[in-house]
Amino acid sequence: MTAPRVEIDLDKIHHNAGTLVERLAIRGISVTGITKATLGSPEIAGTLLRAGVASLGDSRIENIEAMRRARVPASMTLIRSPMISQAERVVTHADVSLNTELDVISRLSSAAKEARRTHGVVLMVELGDLREGIMPCDVENTVRETLRFPNIVLKGIGTNLACRSGVSPDAKNMAELSALADSIEATFGPILSIVSGGNSGNLPWALSCEDTGRINDLRLGEAILLGRETLHRQPIDGLHTDAITLVAEVVESKAKPSLPWGEIAQTAFGENPPAIDRGRITQTILAIGHQDTDPCGLHAPTGIKILGASSDHLIVDSGGSTLCMGAEMTFQLNYSALVRAMTSPFVARVIKRLVPV
Ligand SMILES: *Cc1c(COP(=O)(O)O)cnc(C)c1O
């Protein structure tokens, strides 16, 4: 089979998504399934929908367009603030977008009017992580202005934590979002159908005993695909962490010294050269490297130790014996390795599922 390849187990993804949908439903929270790490894969999108996610979201309009072309039947949200230069594409293909700038909403409004469509807007609020978001004191005014734009429907408010600065969603910042929702509705009436609390980093909070308040939506990608929450990257109880794996092929396997010899200068990627003498080891090279994935985000099988990587080579200590040429090795991935592998033209994607649909 072609290598390197990402193997995607749709049954495991279905299980992960369904389990999270069920656990959050008890707490009054629905799930927007985020497809950005999968390049908007229609098969994965369909699996998320069958598992019960309420809608889909992606950060790239290209991915949303791909899902539209594949006739994925869902409401779709563009989760990165739209570029003005893409306003027409956004109103044509996305039902909703997350927004923080009135100039952008204004352009979406004219584009929607032109296209005789309405476009939904969720206003994102800054609660400390310092990525996208309107400062809380400016939210009321932004709501007032947003309500004035023709062909724009204000759907709700949301926030995003844990991405840029690692700020944890907790009782305090989530209560602040709930309080903002209440105060907006005290002024403008019951207009907010969505109060979106955040991403996979919100799961420890949402699944704990805290009162979830007004939060009724989470946007989940990594937790579904990789089975981990994202604050401490701990596996989530009952979820698969190997729904997506990366397979690479052996192209060299020899007993070699563990230490390089000769005068040592810089390496190709600025990594430190091996410094500890562990005697002779079995060094195996896999045909995969920085051009295919993030080698630092790979988790090797038991007994295998990753030693280093360059553009095209991953070097591992394969334990006792040399491996056959053409043998394959399967790695688990973190988010960075997954995104790089899914977007590399050199890595094939193979979908596995038990029951054809
Ligand atoms: C990527 C992203 C998400 C999903 O994050 P995960 O950690 O994959 O769950 C949610 N919201 C926004 C705005 C994002 O950019």
The ligand as an ORCA input file, in Angstrom:
! r2SCAN-3c Opt
* xyz 0 1
  C      -9.713     25.307     15.774
  C     -10.817     25.994     16.424
  C     -11.746     25.273     17.182
  C     -11.594     23.790     17.434
  O     -10.491     23.562     18.251
  P     -10.109     22.086     18.758
  O      -9.023     22.303     19.730
  O      -9.679     21.339     17.546
  O     -11.351     21.530     19.352
  C     -12.817     25.957     17.735
  N     -12.972     27.281     17.545
  C     -12.110     28.016     16.838
  C     -12.357     29.480     16.672
  C     -10.999     27.403     16.249
  O     -10.142     28.145     15.536
*
